[in-house]
């Protein structure tokens, strides 16, 4: 069944449930951004090179990455913060924006979330080629007017190519059929925050939206798997239970074996002794989507706390930014906002935007009917998230 065919189930939110949900939404988005910023400077480095640059323990805290020097960078960039995010976090923000817009557009009778998420990704693509917001586009909403996002931060080639035109990739005709990198996975955590949806619909939506840029089954199924794991955590499940549920759902999908094998290897590594870079390396380098997901799951399972799990996730040979993003997303959804390292959070680029968007998402999911609908007209909300 297509995720577009049905909407979320009805639920009743009490005050305690709303507060817990908002904490998990904040934790997931902020945790992913922290992991992204923590690992990004080490992404091109081997573990030996990381230790040579940062010391025998490798990266131990956020450190400033390279300056905006690529084409598309904002001409008057603000000072580089210590914890500088990449395209992984940028795209995650636009995933959330697209999901909110899908809920708002449902009032019009138009209900096709993959299309709304695709339109959000096209707004992200504009930030990669334009110098700043196009004030003539009143339907862009508030996120696309955030000037600091108009900066090219190492986007994956598949994302740029897949979003270079208005044609939407689908599972029948995906963009970049051979793309297997983790860029579609790192932006897919927000689908799991649709806690009113059934897990199989979360999987379907994440898979359909991954196909906008990544057409290899292992890549888009890894994105779906990540979303379902986040979904379980956001609903209060343990990480192990969320992974087991994901494995059961994956087994029904053609082409699932590489993702299933990677997750099972991650579970097996947990039983092989004390956490170590060697066990991380046994799961692969992370250049493939399923490897990055497996590394993130392993590090989240064995981490004594968020700090320990994230440091394990970024100190290895592969794309540290991707594995850090995925691990931080999982741990933030599991433990909530208050468990994040305060010092790292204080240094995080775009923190205010992340918080604002997280709170908007939580409000839309818990109080949407009071914000907009056939009998409700909230001009402020509809200006932020236009129906057009």
N, C-alpha and C positions, 0 to 999 in steps of 0.2 A: 504493500500500500504506500502510495506517495505521501510524504509528510505534508504536502499541500492539501491533501484530501480531507483532513480533519484538524480541528484545533485542540487546545489544551482541555483537559478535564476540569470540571468545576471543583473548587476547593474553598474552604472557609478559613480565613486568616485571623487568628487572635493576635493580640499585641506581642506576646512572647514569641510566637511563630514568626511574626514580621521582623522582629529584632534579630532573631537568629538567622533568618534568610538574608537580611541586609548584611549582616556580618560575614556570611559565607560568600555573598556576591562581592563585597569589598575585598575579602581575603583572596578570592580567586583572581580577580583582576589585578590587584596590587601585588600579590605573590608572583604572578606570572611576569609582571613588569620588572619586579626586583630580580627575578632569575634571569630575565633577558639582559638587564643592565649589568648584572654581576658577571655573566658569562661572555657577553659580546666582545670585550677586548681580547679574550683568549680564543675566540672562534678559529682563527687561522693557525693556531699554535698546537704543537704536540705537547704531551704532558711534560716531557723533558724541557721543552722550550718555555713552558709556563713556569716551571720551577727555576729555570735560569733567570727569567725576567722578574719574577715576584718573590723568589725565595724558596727554600726547601719544602715549605708547606703549600706552595702554589698560591692561588688567589685566596685571600682570607677576608676580603671586604670589597665593596664596589670601588672601582678605579676609573678615572676618565678614559673614554675611548678616543678614537681619532676625531679630528675636527671635520666639519662639513666641508669637504673638498670635491665631492662628486657633482656631476651635472644635476641640476634640479635642486640644489641646496638653497635655502633662503638667503638672499643677498646680504641681509643684515641679521645674522644669527645671534641669539643671545649667548652669554657666556656658557661654556660647556659644563654641566653639573657632573659631579663624580659618578652618579648612577644614571647613565645616558641610555635611553631605550633605542630599539631598532625598529625596522619595519614589522617585526613580529607583533610588537605591542601596538603599533599604529593600526595594523589590520584587525587586531583583536578589538580595538575601540570601534572600528567601523562595523565589525560583526555585531556588536551590541547595538549600535545605532540602527542597523538594518532590522534587527529583531524587534526593537521598539516600534520602528516605523511600520513593520508588518502588523503589529497589534493595532496600531492606530488606523491603518488603512482597512482593517477588517470592518470598520463601521460602514464603509462604502459598499460592502458586498464583495470586494476584491480580496481574496484570501489565497495568496501564493507566496509564502515566505521565501522560497529560493529566489524569486524575482526581486523581492525587496532587499535581500542581502546582497544580491548581485549589483543592484543599483548603489548600495552603500559602498561596495568594493570599487565601483567606477568613480565614486567621489574620492575614495582614497587614491586611485590612480591619478586623478587630477592633481593631488598634492605632490605627486612625484614629477610632474612636468611643468606646473604653473609656479609663478613666483609668489603668489598669494591668493587669497580667496577672491572669487568672482562675486562682487556685491550685487551684480544684476540677477544672480540666481537666487531668488527668494525661497525656492523650494529646497535649497540645500540643507536647511536646518542649522543649528548652532555649532555642531561639531566640525563641519566643513569650513566654518569661519574661524577656527582656531589657527592663528598664524604660525604658531610654533610647530604645527604638524607639516607645514610645507617645507620639508627637508628630506632628502633622499638618504635613507639609513640602511644601506646594504640590502635592498629587496631582492628576493630570489628572481632569477631570470624568468621562471615559469609564471610568476605572478605578474610581472610586467607584460609578458607576451599574452597571457591569458586575458588580461584586462585592457589590451591595447585597442580594442574596438568594442562596440555595444553588443556583439553577439554573445549570448549566454551559453556557456558550456553545460551540457546535461550528461546524465549517465549513458544515454544512447549515443551522444556525440560530445564527449568530453574535450576540453582544451588540453593540449600538451599530453597526448596519450602515453608518452614515455617518462613523464616527470615523476620522480620517486623521492625527491628531497622532502624534508619535514616542514616546509613552509605552510602547507595547507593544514597540517596538524596543529602548529603553534597558534593559529588564529581560531581554532575550533572549540576552545574551552567554553565560551559563552553559550553554545547550544545546550550544554549540560545544565545550565542554570534555569532552563525551562522545566522547573520541578513539577508543574502541573501536567506535563506531558507524560505519556507512557514511554518507557525506555526505547522500544523499537522505533517509535516515531522520532525520538531524538537522534537515534542512529541514522535513520533515513534522511532527515534534514541535513545533518552534518555531512553525510556522504554526498548528497546532491550539491551542496554548496562547495565542497572541496573540488568537485568536478569542474567548477568554474575555471580552475587553473591547473589542476593536477589530475590527469586521466589514468594513471597507472592504478590498478585495483588496490595494490598494497598501500599506496599513498592515501587514496580516499577512504579506504576502510580503516586505516590507522587514525585518520581524522575522526571518523565515526566512533571508533573505540575510545579515543580520548574523551570525546563528548559524553559517552555513556558512563565512563568511570567518574567524571566530574558530576554527572547527574546523580549517581548513587551517593557520592560524598555530600552533595548539597542537600540530599534528603536524609542525611544522618547515618548512612551506612558506613561500615568500616571499609578501608581501602581494599583489603583482601576480598571482602564480599562483593564490592563493586567490580573488581577485576573478574571474579568468577561469573557474575551475571553477564559481563561483557563477552567473555569467552563463549557462553551459551548462545548469545545473540549472533556472534560472529559465525558460529558453526553453520548457520542457515544461509550464509552469503557465499556466492561463487567467488573464488579467488582469495578466500580468507586465510589460507594456510600460512603464508609468510607472517601475517600479523599474529595469528594464533600461536605459531611456534615462538615468535619473539616474546610474547607475553608469558608463555609457559616457561621459557628460559629465564625470564626475570624472576618468576616465582621460585624456580629451582635454585637460582643464585642466592636467594635469601637463606636457604638451608645449608649453604656451603661454607659457613664460617663468618668471621668478623668482616664487616664492610671494608672494602678496600678498592683502590683503583684497578687492581688486577681483576676483580670480579666485575667491575664496570666494563673493563676492556673485553671480557669474555662475551658480552652482549653485543659487541660490534662498536664501531666508531661513532655511529649516529648520523652518518651521511644519508642513510636510507630512512624513510619515515618510520618504519616499524622498529628500527634499531633505536632511534631517538626516543620513541615512546617507551620501549623496554627499559632503557637506561633511566628515564624519568620515574617509571613505576618502581623499579628496584630501589633507587635512591630515596624515594618517598616512603617505601616500606621499611627500610633499615635505618633511616635518619632518626637520631635521638630527639631532634627537634627540627624546626624549619631551617635554622642556620646550618646545622650539620648536614641535613639532607641536600640543601642547595650547594654547599661547598663540594660535596661528593659529586654532585651532578655536573659541575662546571670544570672540575679538574681532571680532564681526560684528553685523549688525542683528537676527538672529533669536534663538531660544531657546538661549542659550549653554550652559546647563546640560545640555541634551540632546546637543548636538553635542560638548561636552567629555566627557560620559560615554561616548559611542560611540567617540570617538577614543582616549580613555584605555584603554578595553577592548581595542581593537585593538593599540595599541602595547604594552600590558602583556603580552598574549598573545604578541606577536612577540618582544619582547626579554627578558621575564622580570622577576622582582621586583627584581633588583639594579640594573636600569637606571632605576628610578623616582627622581625627585629626592628625596634624603634629607630635606631641610628641609621640603618639602611633605608628605612622608609622616609626619613627626614631628608635624605639626599636624592630621592628619586625624582627624575625629570617627569614633568607632567602630572605630578601627584594630584593636584587640585582637579585637573580634567578627569582623571581616572575616578576620583571620588564622586565628582558630580555625575558622571555617566553611570557609575555603579548605583548611586542612589536613585537616579531616574529609572533605571531598569527595575530595581526592587519596587519602586512605587508603581510603575506600570503593571508589573506582574501581580501585585497585591491589591492595588486600588484603581486599576484601569477604568472600570465602569464609572467611577466617580470623576474621572479626568476628561473623558470624552465618550461619545455615544450618540444614538439617535435623539435622546432627550437632554443631552448635556453638551454644552459648548464652552470649552475652556480656551480662550484665544491664546493665552500664554503658552499652554502646552502644545497647541497645534502650530504655534510659531516655531517652537523648538523642534517639533517632529511633524512637519507638514504631511498632509495626506497625498499631495500631488506627487 
